Amino acid sequence: MLQPGDIAACYGTDFVSRLIRFGTGSLRRPMIGPSHVAMIGRVGTPGLAWFESTSMCPTPCLVRHEHVEGVQVQIPAERIRHYLASGGRVEIYRPVEFRKFTPEESKVLTSIVLRDFLGCPYDFGGAMLAGTRAFKCSALFPGADLHSLFCSEMLAAILMRFNRLNHANPTRYSPASLIRELLQTGVYRLVHTFPVEV
């Protein structure tokens, strides 16, 4: 069962997803990371929602009722099915017990996404810069601009707001480097993989 604050790490199989996955590979685990990340929150009834920033979702946003290239709300089961149908997989990472989102934090999380981020356009430039190695560590790397967001930039900003991630430039995080940082610092752990691996 998914919970608010869970992170879905998605492994797509299309060309762009493979490029992201292998382009952000590392010697740290996971060596070949996800191509996309999303966060679970609550919206309405029954409540569980998939918060993401993407240009590749085939279904309309649940809140805006239209296709969006940027921050949107989706049904978790449907998004997981999209990845599985194309031969991909989705890993669910959950905050460790000490770091779980409280009901109050879950409400604030939803408020941040719906009030501050919903409808922000997708940040194509930032996504490309986050995939660089040397440049994203240089002083020339641009500062964060949260008026447009890519997936891991949005999640990093949210996690910094809730002190689950050290405060820094959220644009520097690719999906893979975000997951690596959360595992390295012991804030999140892997709890489930769709489909179940045998």
C-alpha positions in Angstrom: 0.0 0.0 0.0 1.4 3.4 -1.0 1.7 6.2 1.6 2.1 10.0 1.4 5.8 10.8 1.0 6.7 7.6 -0.9 8.8 8.2 -4.0 8.2 6.2 -7.2 11.4 5.6 -9.1 10.4 4.8 -12.7 12.5 2.8 -15.2 11.2 3.6 -18.7 12.1 1.6 -21.7 11.8 4.2 -24.5 14.8 5.9 -26.0 14.7 9.0 -23.9 14.3 7.0 -20.7 17.2 4.8 -21.5 19.4 7.8 -22.4 18.6 9.3 -19.0 19.2 6.0 -17.1 22.5 5.2 -18.7 23.7 8.8 -18.9 23.3 9.3 -15.2 24.9 5.9 -14.2 27.3 5.8 -11.3 29.5 3.5 -9.2 27.1 4.2 -6.3 23.9 2.3 -5.9 21.7 2.2 -7.8 24.4 2.1 -10.6 21.8 2.5 -13.3 19.2 4.7 -11.8 15.6 5.6 -12.7 14.6 7.8 -15.6 11.8 9.5 -13.7 10.6 10.1 -10.2 7.2 11.0 -8.7 5.9 11.5 -5.1 2.8 10.1 -3.5 0.4 12.5 -1.8 -3.3 12.8 -1.0 -6.0 14.6 -3.0 -9.7 14.2 -2.3 -11.2 10.7 -1.9 -10.0 8.0 -1.9 -7.0 10.2 -1.6 -3.8 8.7 -3.0 -2.3 10.8 -5.8 0.8 10.7 -7.9 2.6 14.1 -8.1 5.0 14.5 -11.0 6.5 16.9 -13.5 6.7 15.3 -17.0 6.1 15.8 -20.6 5.4 12.2 -21.3 2.2 11.3 -19.5 -0.6 10.0 -21.8 -3.5 10.8 -19.5 -5.0 14.2 -18.4 -4.1 15.7 -15.1 -6.7 14.8 -12.4 -7.0 18.4 -11.2 -6.7 20.4 -14.4 -8.6 17.9 -16.6 -6.2 18.4 -19.5 -2.9 17.1 -20.8 -0.1 18.9 -19.1 3.6 19.2 -20.0 4.8 19.9 -16.5 3.6 19.5 -12.9 0.4 17.4 -12.7 -1.6 15.0 -10.6 -2.3 11.4 -11.7 -3.7 8.1 -10.3 -0.8 6.0 -9.0 -2.1 2.7 -10.2 -2.5 4.0 -13.8 1.0 5.5 -13.9 2.5 2.3 -12.6 0.6 0.4 -15.3 1.9 2.7 -18.0 5.5 1.7 -17.1 4.8 -2.0 -16.7 2.9 -2.1 -20.0 6.0 -1.1 -21.9 8.3 -3.5 -20.1 9.5 -1.0 -17.5 9.4 -1.2 -13.7 8.7 1.1 -10.8 10.4 1.0 -7.4 8.8 2.4 -4.3 11.0 4.2 -1.8 9.6 5.1 1.6 11.0 7.3 4.4 12.4 5.3 7.2 10.2 5.2 10.4 12.0 8.2 11.9 11.4 10.3 8.8 7.9 9.3 7.8 5.5 12.1 6.8 3.0 13.0 9.5 -0.7 13.6 8.6 0.0 17.4 9.0 3.0 17.2 6.7 1.0 15.2 4.1 -1.5 18.1 4.0 1.2 20.6 3.5 2.8 18.5 0.8 -0.5 18.5 -1.1 -0.9 22.2 -0.5 2.6 23.0 -1.9 2.0 20.9 -5.1 -1.5 22.2 -5.8 -0.9 25.9 -4.8 2.7 26.5 -5.8 3.6 23.9 -8.4 0.6 22.6 -10.3 0.7 23.7 -13.9 4.4 24.8 -13.8 5.8 24.0 -17.2 8.3 21.2 -17.7 12.0 22.4 -17.3 13.7 20.8 -20.3 16.9 22.9 -19.9 17.2 22.1 -16.2 16.7 18.4 -16.9 19.5 18.4 -19.4 21.8 20.3 -17.0 21.1 17.9 -14.2 22.4 15.0 -16.3 25.8 16.6 -16.7 28.7 15.5 -14.5 31.4 18.1 -14.2 29.3 21.2 -15.1 26.7 20.6 -12.4 29.5 20.7 -9.8 31.0 24.0 -11.2 30.4 27.6 -10.1 28.9 28.3 -13.5 25.9 26.1 -12.9 22.8 28.3 -12.8 20.7 28.9 -9.7 17.4 27.2 -9.2 14.3 28.7 -10.9 11.2 27.0 -9.6 8.9 28.6 -12.1 9.5 25.6 -14.4 10.3 22.1 -13.0 11.5 18.7 -14.0 10.7 15.6 -12.0 13.7 15.3 -9.6 14.0 19.1 -9.3 10.5 19.3 -7.9 10.9 16.4 -5.5 14.3 17.7 -4.3 12.7 21.1 -3.6 9.8 19.4 -1.7 12.2 17.2 0.3 14.3 20.2 1.2 11.1 22.0 2.5 10.5 19.0 4.8 14.1 18.7 5.8 14.4 15.2 4.3 17.2 16.4 2.0 20.0 18.9 2.7 19.3 22.4 1.4 21.1 23.0 -1.9 20.3 23.7 -5.5 17.4 21.3 -6.5 18.2 21.7 -10.2 21.5 19.7 -9.6 19.5 16.5 -8.9 18.8 13.9 -11.6 16.3 11.1 -10.8 19.3 8.8 -10.2 21.3 11.2 -8.0 18.3 12.0 -5.9 17.6 8.4 -5.1 21.3 7.8 -4.4 21.4 10.7 -2.0 18.3 9.6 -0.1 19.7 6.1 0.2 23.2 7.3 1.2 21.8 9.5 3.9 19.5 6.8 5.2 16.3 8.9 4.9 14.6 6.5 2.4 14.6 2.8 1.8 13.4 0.5 -1.0 10.1 -1.2 0.0 8.6 -2.6 -3.2 9.2 -3.2 -6.9 6.5 -3.4 -9.6 6.6 -6.0 -11.1 7.8 -8.2 -8.3 11.2 -9.6 -9.3 11.8 -13.3 -8.9 
